[in-house]
Every structure is written in C-alpha cells, then in structure tokens.
Amino acid sequence: MSSQEEILSDGRFSRIARDPRFWEMPEKERKVKIDKRFRAMFHDKKFKLRYTVDKRGRPVNYSSAENLRKFYALSESDSDLSESESKELAVKKKKKKKAKGKGEADS
C-alpha cells in the first residue's frame, strides 16, 4: 500500500487535503445537541436496554444508554443544569425509598 504522503503528492488526489468535504468532523460537532426536554433519555429506564450479543452474534456487555451518550450531548446551557438536577433527583429518590421503608415497617 502507498503511504498517505505519496497519495497526496499525486496530482489527481492533491485537492483532498485542501477540500473541506474530506476533512474529519471536529469532536464538538460530532454529537447532536439536545435540549433539556430530552435529558430524561440518559437516565430513564425506558431508554436503557442491555445487550448480550451484537448483530453478528458475538458476546458484548453494554447498554443502549452508552450509545445515547456516544451520539447525543446536552446543549451547553442545559448541561450544567442537568448535572445539578440529576443530583437532586437522586436525593429525592433516596428520600422516597426511606419514606417507603418507614411506611412498610409501620404497617
């Protein structure tokens, strides 16, 4: 195989290095930005599936939530809110579990 330098030095392919259509997409622009209305899909159980095999039958150990994080990102203004709100949500869940536990123990 020819090296990358040899390919770019060839007159037929030299424009590839200068043409923006062939540039790699920047990391910031790869992920689709979503707003706060859809942030529940990152932590909701309805969106989380556990996969045991891939499409070719090989064993894997990952979930669909990992794919969501790979392709989607919260918008910049919402990402700060989502981190603090996710902590608040976790605290509320703990309080509900404690309240349920006390209610079940009383009855």
N, C-alpha and C positions, 0 to 999 in steps of 0.2 A: 504494500500500500504506500502511496505517496504521502509525504508529510503535509501538514497544513500550510507551511510556507511555500512549498512547491505548487500547491493548488492555487494559492492567492497570487503567486508570481505569474501564473499563466494568464495571458491576456483575456481569454474567454471568461474567466471567473474572477478577475480582479475587482469588479464592481461589487461583489458580495460583501467585501469588508466595509464599503462606504454606504451601502444601501440600507436604510433603517428597517426595511421589511425583513431583513435577515438577522437583525440584532436580537440578542436574547432579551427577554422581557425582564425588567427590573423586579427585584423581590417585593418591593412595596406595591407594585401594580398587579402582581400575580393573583392575589386573593381578592375576592369580591367583597366590597364593603357593604355591610348590612347595618341597619339602624336598630334602635332599642326595642322595636316592636317584635323582632325575631330573635332576640337573645335567648329566649327560653329553649330554643332548639339545641343549645350547647349543654344544658343540664337537665332537660326534661327526659323522663324515662321513655316516653313515646317515640323519641327520635333515636334511641340507643338500641342497636341490635348487636348481638355477639356473634361473630363469625368463627366457625371452626375449620372450614376449608375454603380455599379460594376458588375461582372459576375453573381452574384446571384440576381440582381435587387435592391439592397439596395442603397439608395442615398449617393453619395460621392461628394466631392468638391476638386478635384486635377487634375493635368495635367500630360501628359506623360513626360514633362521635369523634373518633380520631380523624376520619375522613372529612367531617364537617370542619374541624379545626384546620385541616390542611388547605381547604379550598375557600373558606369564608373567614372574614375578620370583622369585628365590630368597628364601626366608624370611630374616628379618633375622639370625638366628643362623648361618645357613649361608652368607650372602653373604661374610662375612669369611673363612671357611674356603675357600670356592671360589676366591677371588682368589689366596690363597697356594698352594693346591693346584694351580691352573692353571699358576702359575709353575713349581712343582716338576715338573709333568707335562711342560712344555716343556723343562725342563733334562734330564729323563730321556730324552725323545725325541732331543735333540741328542747325548746320550751314546751312545744306541743306534746312531744314524747314524754316529757316529765309529767305534764298535766294528765295525760292518758294513764300513765303508770300509777299515779296517785289515785285517779278515779277508779281504776280497776281494783286497786288494793282496798279501797273503802267499801266496795260492794261485795 
